[in-house]
């Protein structure tokens, strides 16, 4: 059997596709080729994510290619996948998760605490902007899109004092030495699905599904289900500053999550635990607890601001 893997063309996306290609060979003895597909997110690389349609812009063309049978599977960063799944497609594999944390890359190696007052910090994520402003309201947070190498160049050139990126991405690209500070979840709660790779195929393609099942990591899948259940109940289809991290500790599924206003002034955070095999109820409970703690007001305010 020979499979065609659809992926975006960024360095990181190609790394992820190559990782899946190698896993298919090692775990399932299946040969695969990589097919590059340009997505709306790549074409509209300068506009803020919240203005160009949020997460789906990195996924739609890959899913179209699946429907049109140009590829047999598509590789995504889980954090780019919309919470509303496309009918007719499925995710047989959620690969074992890498590091979930965000990190700071600054021009002079400064940590978050040591950045100068009013420092220009770039990120395309409302979640990161909000959480950093919660700790450092003096920072000049700027919308920044583009691939990892593009963002790193913005720091090198001095256009930005620092940028915030996912540590997993820098690790995968061999750029960990660029990290000035790893931001623990207490400072910057990760995005839903951060650090995880999802592999998608047509729902009726049982042969490919069976092969991809060998790449699936059940513990990561349950953590992702809990996080995505929470996000689906909170976001209402738009980009909101929600951070969440679920993982198994001592035979329990532990979940932490936060909702933060865009300016960082309002901040709600909670921690819950549940059985490791019941991720959806845990995500639902977390949504209720956050809303009861004041998250609803924050989300309505964000919705008005972004509307």
ABEGO torsion letter per residue (X at the ends): XBBBBBBBABAAAAAAAAAAAAAAAAAAGBBBBBBBBBBAAAABAABBAAAAGEAAAAAAAAAAAAAAGABABBBBBAAABBABBBBGBBBABBBBBBBABBBBBBAAGBBAAABBBGBBBBBABAAAAAAAAAABAABBBBBBBEBAAAAAAAAAAGABABBBBBAAAAAAAGAAAABABBBBAAABBBBBGBGBBBBBBBAABAAAAAAAAAABBAAAAAAAAAAAAAAAAAAGGBBBBBBBBBBBBGGBBBBBBBBBBAAGABBBBBBBBBBAABAAAAAAAAAAAAAAAGAAAAAAAAAAAAX
